Amino acid sequence: MTTIQDQLLSSRVSGILMPLSAMKTDQDWGVGDFGGLKEWAEFLASQGVKILQILPLQETAPGITCPYAAMSSFATDPVYVNIEAVEDIQQSPQAQQFIDSLRPQLNLRKESRKVQFFAIKQAKMQALWLGYKTFLTNEQSTRSARFLAFEAYQSAQAGWLRSYAIFRALKEFYKWQTWQVWPRELRQHQADAVLSFEAEYKEYVQFFAYVQWILDGQLRQAQAVAASRGLLIFGDIPFGTNLDSAEVWAEQENYRLGWEIGAPADQFSKGGQKWGLPAYDWVYQHQHNLDLWRRKIRRMTELYDVFRLDHLVGFFRTYVFGPEDSVGAFDVEGEQNQIDRGYAFLRMVLDEARGKLAVGEDLGVIPNYVRRMLVDLRIPGYKVLRWEREDNGYYREPRSYPVVSLATTSTHDTETLRGWWETMDQHERANIWEMISAQKTDGQVPWNKDTQRAILRRVLGSSSAIVMFSWQDIIGTTDRVNTPGTVSEDNWTYRSNYTPAEAAHVYEAQWAMLRELLKETNRA
């Protein structure tokens, strides 16, 4: 049987990166949801796209929009639920009355250029609670087939779901205080105290499991629609989670509490970067067969066809800061020790992926042994056009990229292609345009459709098995998803101006160009 990994690495395919939250539809509440994912999957498949990358879906705390600092590595954010499709909400007069009362606010949020995560999630959680009460009345009381399915889901996902649901209930109970200030018995995750809380507030704890059951069901429905159109869903597994997260609270032995991960000093940060995320205890984790990460990878393979390993180099060596450190250090020294740790981890990933494709985020300062290992293990790394240089400083010809790689023009953390082109140094523009067009210029090359077409064609013509473009790089805008190192309401709140039907009309010329280029470069 041909696996997804074999299929993709022996083909020439292309995809679109678009955060799920950005996927506007006529029915959404101001944020992309799993109902909208079906609609966008069908539209993009009709344009010849084979992969849709939707970025992390992990649940974040109020006020946090970055999914790379989530409350759980396993739980999906309830903001992505398609409320109108939840059977229990449809059957609840109270829920319908509540939704009707929201209509004026929903209409405003639907037209907003930015996603208002917190307000939307609050409203969805209230609707879900009313639907859950109906579920208990109609399904639990009769132990119906749906209730038995919910019980089976809880059993199948017990490795993470129970502790997550208890954690979420406790977060609400203690008004979102960090678990580090909860009563000692709960803070230390003592079994008797946890069991006592779970028993006393069983109905409330179970609500959070119910929400995940609904979300998983909707994502699987969207995945089935995508599969029927030959489209693969590409997800993301963040390297870390927030200190105030379900796993850190429930499995403290997997972490070095008081230590945090980051990055070494560079031209932008003289003392290095602190990311505010707890450091892993890799010695403990390897002694216990990487159990936590095995469960994370299995979860990703349930939700996605392709998944991205964030901060790949961290699995070889992680830059960490101690409790009082102003300068950090790598948690394992010696190249061979780093190679051994990374190899053991990636072999585990391949074992647990069961034929699904893992992609390694290998951007930044990466030792050569990491990229060699990726090719050997058939795990694509990234080739971002703007960062691929020869030793002499000239841009690398994409046809020289390895087959086992993912080529792209931008990432969710960079300027879009147009934003980069319009702001780069004139000398740099002359340098890269010579590689793209085989023409020497003074760098006075304006952004227009001919320029865009030439760049996209050059990347599509690369040797990389996979080419991904951001939505913005196809439609030719400068709207960013995220600007690293900044705190802004613009980060992670990008939202398409158009629904798929509208986008098909407004960007008709861009889609026609893409379809032609896919045929020209044998990626159709």
N, C-alpha and C positions, 0 to 999 in steps of 0.2 A: 504494500500500500504506500502510495506517495504521500509524504508528510508535507505540511505547509512550508517547513524549512527547505526541503528538497525542491518543492514547486517554485518558490520565490528565487532561490539562488541559482536555479537552472533556467530562469526566464529573464525577460527585460520588462519590468513593470514600473508604473508610476503611481503616485498617490498625492493626496491633498492633506495638509495639516490645518485643522480648524478646531479650536476648543469647543467642546460640547456646549458650553455656556453661551457661545457666540451664535449658535444656530437658531436664527429667528424663524418663527412660523406664525401663521394666523392664530393658532390656538394657544400659544405659550403664555406664560404669566410674566414675561419680561426677562426670561432666561431660557436658553436652550434646554430641552428635556428629552426623555427617551422616546416620546412620541415624535418630536422633531427629528431625532436621529434617524428614524425610519424614512422620513420625508427627504432629508438631505442625502441619505445613503442612496435612495433611488435616483435622485437628481444627479449626483456626482457619478454614479455608475453609468448613467445615460451619456455622460461626456467622455467615457472611456477610462475613467479613473478606476484603479484596482484596489487601492488601499485608502482608508480614511483614518487619519491619526487624530485622536480626540483629547490627548493630554490627560493628566491624572484626574480621577473622579473621587478621590478620597475626601472624607468629610472634614471640614475645617470648623474651628470655633468661631463664635460671633466676633466680628471685627477683623477676621483674618481671611483674606481672599486667596492667598498663595497655597495651592494644594501640596506643595513640597514641604509644608510645615503642618501636617494634618494631625487630627486627633486619633487616627487609626490608619494602619497600612491595609486594612481589610475592608472597612466599612465604606460604602458609597454615600455621597452626600445627598440627603433628602431633597435638596434644592432641585435635583434633576428628575424627580418623580413627575410623571404626567398625571396630574390630579384628576383630570376629566375621565381618564381611563380606569381609575380604581373602582372596582365593582362595589366595594362596601360604601364608598362615598356616593356612588350613583344611587344606592339603596337607602341612604340616610337623609331623611327630611331635614334634620338639623344641619348636616353638612351642606346640603343644597341651599338652605336658607343663609348660612354663613357665606358661601361663595357668592350668592346674589348680592349680599351686602358689600362685598369687596369690589364689585364690577367697576365702579368709577376709579378706584385706585389701580386696579389691574390694567385698565385701558391706558392710564398715564404711564405705568411701568412698561407696558408693551411698546410704547412709542419712545422710550428713553434711549439715548445713544449708549448708555452705560448700564451694565447689569447691577441692580441693587440687591446684592446677595442676601443681606441680613433680613431685610423687610420681607422679601419673597419667601425665604425659608421659614420665617416665623408664621406667615400665613399658611404655607403648605403644611407645616407641622400641626397647626390647629385643625385644618381640614382632615388630615390623616388621623388625628385623635378621635374626631367624631366618626370617621369611617371605621376605626378600630373598635369603638364601642358597639357599632352595628355588627361588626364581625363577631364579637363576643356573644351578642344576643342571638344572632342568626346561625352562626356556624359552630361556636364552641359548645353552646348548650345542647346541640344535637349531635356533636362529634361528626360533622358532615365530612364529605370527601375533601373539601377545601381545608377544613381544620386539620384533618389527618395529613394533608400535604404540608401544611405549616409545621406540624410537629416533625415530619420527616426532614424538612429543611433545617430546623433547629438541631436535629440530631446530626445531620450531615455536616453542618457548619460549626459544630460545638467547639472545635479547636480555637475559634476566635470569637464566635458570636455571643456566647454567654458572658464572658468577661467584658466585652464591649458594651452589651446591653446594661449590665450592672453599672459600669463606669458612667455611661450616659445618664442613667437615672440618678446616680450620685452627683453628677455635675449639676443637674437641675435642682436636686435636693439641697445642695450646698451653694446654690445661687452662683455657680460658675467659679467658685474659688478653686485654686489649684489643689490637686490631691495632696500636695506636700503640707497643707495646713489642715487636713481633715483629722478627726480623732485618731489617736495613735494606732488603734487596732485596724482601722480601715486604711490608714496611711501605709501601714506595713502589709496590707493585703492578707491579714490573718484570716484563715479559713472560717473560723466560727463567726467572726464579725461579718464577713462577706455573706455567708449563708443566712445569717439572721436578717440582714437588710433585704436580701433577695426574697426571703420568705414573707417578710412583713409587707413588702411593696411589689409582690409578684406580678400583679396586673400591670403596674407601671413599667417594671423592668421588661416584661414581655412585649410591651408596646414598641420598644426600640428594635427588638428582633423582628416584629411584624413589619416595621417600616423597611428593614433590609430585605425581607422576603418579597415585599411588593417591588422594590427597586430591582432586585435580581431578576424577577420574572419579566419586568419590562425591558431590561437590558437584553435578556435572552431573546425576547420577541424581536427587538430591533436587530440583533445579530442574525436572526433567521431571515429577516427581510433582506439584509445586506447580502447574506450568503446566496439567497435566491437570485440575486443580481450579479453574482460573481465578485462581490466587494468584501474585502477583509477589514476587520476593525482592529486598529493599532492603539493599544493603551500604554500606560506608563506606570512604573513602580518606583516611587521616590526612594532615594537612598536612606533618608532618615525620617523620623516622625517628631512631632513636638514633644518636649519634655512632659507637657500636660496631655498625655495621650493614654489610650486604653492599654497598649502593650507595655509601655514603660511602667505604668502603675501595677499591672497584673503580673509582669514578668521582669521584675527589677534585676534579677540575676543576669540577664542578658546585656546589661548596660553598666557603664562606669559612671555612676551618678556623681554629679559635681564636675565632671569633665564634659567638654563640648567639642564638636567637630568644626572644622573650618578649612582655611587654605593658607599656604605659606605666603610670605611677603612677596610682592611683585611691584611693578612700576606704579600701580594704582593704590596699593596699601602697604606702607612701609613696615607695619607690624604684623601683617597678615590679616586674614578675615576671620571673625568669629560668627558662626551661623546661628548660634543659639539653640542648636539641636544636640541632644545627649549623645555621647560617644558610646559605641558598642564595646562590649568586652569580648573581643574576638577570640581570646584564649578560651574563655568559657564556651563560646558558641562552637568553636571547632571541637572542643572536648565532648560536646553534646550533639555531634553529627549535623551541625548547622540547622537544627530543628526549626527555629524561628523562621529562618529564610526559606527552608523547604516549604513551610506552610504558606509563606508569602508568594512564592513562585507558583505553587499549586493554585492558589486563589487567582492569580493573574491568568493562568491558562484556562480557568473556568469562565472568565469574563471576556478575554480577548483572543484574537488569532495571532497577533504579533504584540510583543511588549518590549518596552525600552527600559534598560537598566540604567537608571540615573547615576551620575558620578561614578562611572565604572572604576576609575583608578582607586577609589576608596576601598574597594574589595582587595586590592593588593597592598595598599598602605594608606592609612587615614591620618590626616594632619589633625592633631588634637591639642587642646589647651587644658591644663590642669586648673583646679579651683582658683589659684592665685596667679596664674601665668599671664604675662603680657605678650610673651612669645611662645609659640607652640612648637611641637616636634612630631615627626612621624611615629606612629605607634609600633612599627616594626622596622628594624634597621637591617641593611644588607640586601643586595639585589636578589640573591638566591632565595632568601627567606620571603621576600615580597613575591617573587615568582611562584614559590610553592603555595603561599596562601591564596594568591589569585587563581592559580590553576585548580586547586581543590574546590574553590568556590564556583568557578565557571563549569567544571565538570558536574557539580551538583545541579547547577542551573539546567544544563542540557539533559540530565537524567529526569528532572522534575518537569521539564517543558514538554516532554512526550511528543516531540515532533512539531510543536508550535515554534515560531521563530523569535529568538531573543536578539535584540539590537543593543549594542553597547554605546553609551554616551561617553565618547573618549575625547572630548574637547578640552582645550587648555594645555597645560604643560604635562605631557604624558610620556613616560619612559618608552623607548622603542620596543622593549620586550612585551609591553601590553598590546601594542598593535600587531606585533608578529603572532602573538598567541591568539588574538581574535581571528586572524585569517586561518590559522591552523585549526581552530575549533569551529570554523564556519559560523562565526558570530559577526555580522556586519558592524563596522564602526562608521563614524561620520566623516564625510568629505564635504566641508562647507566651502564653496567656491572662493570666498573672500580670504580664507585662511590657508589655502593650499598654495604653498610657495616652493620653488626650487631653491637650492643653496645659494644661487646667484641673485635671489630676490625677485626673479620673474615668476609670474603666476603659472601654476602647474596646469598642463594640458589635461582636461578631464578624461581623455581617452587613456591616460596612464593610470587612472585610479584602479585599484584592485576590483575584481568582479565581486568579491565578498565585501561589499561596502554599500553605504547609503549616501548618495550625493544629494546636495540641496543648495539653495541659494541663501537661506536664512534660517534662523531658529526662533522659537518663541521668546528667547532672551535677547535677540538682536534687533537692530532696525530692519525694516522690510527691505527688499531688494531696491525698491525705488528710493526709500529713505537713505540707504547707503550710497546709492549712485549719485544722488543729488548733493550729498554733503561731503563726499570724499575729496581728498586733495587732487588737484588737476593732474599732477605727475602720476599719481596712482591710477587715475582713470585712463591716462594714455597707456600705461603699462598693461592694464588688464584688457583694454580694448584691442591692443595689438594681438593678444592671445586669442580673443574671441573672434575677431574679424580678419586677422592677418593683415591689418592695415596700420601703418604708423600715423599717429595724429599728435596734435598738441594737447590732447585731453579735452578739447571743447566738443564733447559728444553729449548732446542733450538727452534727457529721458523722453522717449516717445515710443510708439508701438513697434517701430522698426528695431530700436535698441533693445526693448524688452524681448522681442521675438528672437533676436540674435543670441542674447544671454540664455534664455530658456532652451533654445535649440542646442547650444553648446553643452549645457549640463545634461540634457536628455540624451545627447550623443556620447556621454561618458561610458566607460566600461562597467560602471557600477550596476549591479543587478537591480538595485532599487533607486529610484529618484523620487524625492518628495519635495513639493512646493507648498509654501503656506498659501492659504486662501488669498491673502493680501498681495502676494507676489504674482498671482494670476490676474487679479482684477486691477493691479497697478496702483495701490494706495500706500500711504505712509503710516497707517494706524498700527501701533505696536500692541502686542499682548502684554509684555512685561519689560520693565527697565530695571535690571538687577542693581542692587545697592541703593535703591530709592524706596521711599514709602509714599505712595500716591494713590488717589482714588482711580487713577487711570490704569494701574496695574491689575491685570487679570479680569478687567471689567469690559473688555472689548466685546462689541455686539454688532453683528452684520446689520447693515441698513435695510436689507431686503430678505424676503422669503425666497425659497428656491425658485418658485414660479416667476417672481419678480426679477431675480438675479439672472435667470435664463434669458430674459428680454433685455435688461439693462446692459448686461455684459455679453451680449450675443457675439460680438466681434472677438472678444478675448477667448470665449469658449471655442469658437470656430478655429482660431489660431492654435489653441492647445490640441484640438483633435487632429489638425493637420500635422502638427509637430510630432505627435505620438505615432502617426503613421510613418512619417519621414524617418524617424529614429527607431523604428521597429519596436515600439512599446505599446501599440494599440491592442 
